[in-house]
Amino acid sequence: MREPDRIIRLKTVLSRTGLSRSTIYRKIAEGTFPAQLKISTNGTGWHESDLNRWIADPVSWRPKRQCDEVR
């Protein structure tokens, strides 16, 4: 059985990437960093698998297409 994808918060993203908060949000706007997802009224997080893919290859990282996620 596959382990569920964890949701990680900004503090963890900052420590794992070494990027600043403003750089992360700029890269999200540019489409070169995984977008966050809303997990509560005032909270957001990232799928750990998306962050791991970005860390493995930040230069050529691109968001998954919708049809890839369904498969």
C-alpha positions as CSV (number, residue, x, y, z in Angstrom):
1,M,0.0,0.0,0.0
2,R,1.3,3.4,-0.9
3,E,2.0,5.9,1.8
4,P,-0.1,9.1,1.7
5,D,1.4,12.3,0.5
6,R,2.2,14.6,3.5
7,I,1.3,18.2,3.5
8,I,4.1,20.4,4.7
9,R,4.0,24.0,5.9
10,L,6.0,27.1,4.9
11,K,8.5,26.8,7.7
12,T,9.5,23.3,6.5
13,V,9.6,24.4,2.8
14,L,11.9,27.3,3.8
15,S,14.3,25.1,5.6
16,R,14.3,22.3,3.0
17,T,14.8,24.7,0.0
18,G,17.0,27.4,1.5
19,L,14.9,30.0,-0.3
20,S,13.4,33.1,1.3
21,R,9.6,33.5,1.7
22,S,9.5,36.2,-0.9
23,T,11.5,34.1,-3.4
24,I,9.2,31.2,-3.0
25,Y,6.1,33.3,-3.7
26,R,7.8,35.0,-6.7
27,K,8.7,31.6,-8.1
28,I,5.1,30.4,-7.6
29,A,3.9,33.4,-9.6
30,E,6.4,32.6,-12.3
31,G,5.3,29.0,-12.4
32,T,8.7,27.7,-11.5
33,F,7.8,26.4,-8.0
34,P,5.0,24.2,-6.7
35,A,1.9,26.1,-5.8
36,Q,0.6,25.9,-2.3
37,L,-2.8,24.4,-1.5
38,K,-5.4,25.8,0.9
39,I,-5.7,23.5,4.0
40,S,-7.8,25.7,6.2
41,T,-9.3,29.2,6.4
42,N,-6.0,30.8,7.1
43,G,-3.5,28.0,6.4
44,T,-1.7,26.7,3.3
45,G,0.7,23.9,2.7
46,W,2.5,22.0,-0.1
47,H,2.4,18.4,-1.1
48,E,5.7,16.9,0.0
49,S,6.0,14.9,-3.3
50,D,5.8,18.2,-5.3
51,L,8.5,19.8,-3.2
52,N,10.7,16.7,-3.5
53,R,10.4,16.8,-7.3
54,W,11.4,20.5,-7.3
55,I,14.4,19.8,-5.0
56,A,15.5,17.0,-7.3
57,D,15.6,19.2,-10.4
58,P,14.7,22.9,-9.8
59,V,15.8,24.1,-13.2
60,S,13.6,21.9,-15.3
61,W,10.7,21.5,-12.8
62,R,7.3,22.1,-14.3
63,P,3.8,21.6,-12.7
64,K,2.1,18.2,-13.4
65,R,-0.5,18.4,-16.1
66,Q,-4.1,17.6,-15.0
67,C,-4.2,14.4,-17.2
68,D,-0.9,13.2,-15.5
69,E,-2.5,13.4,-12.1
70,V,-5.5,11.3,-13.0
71,R,-3.4,8.3,-14.2
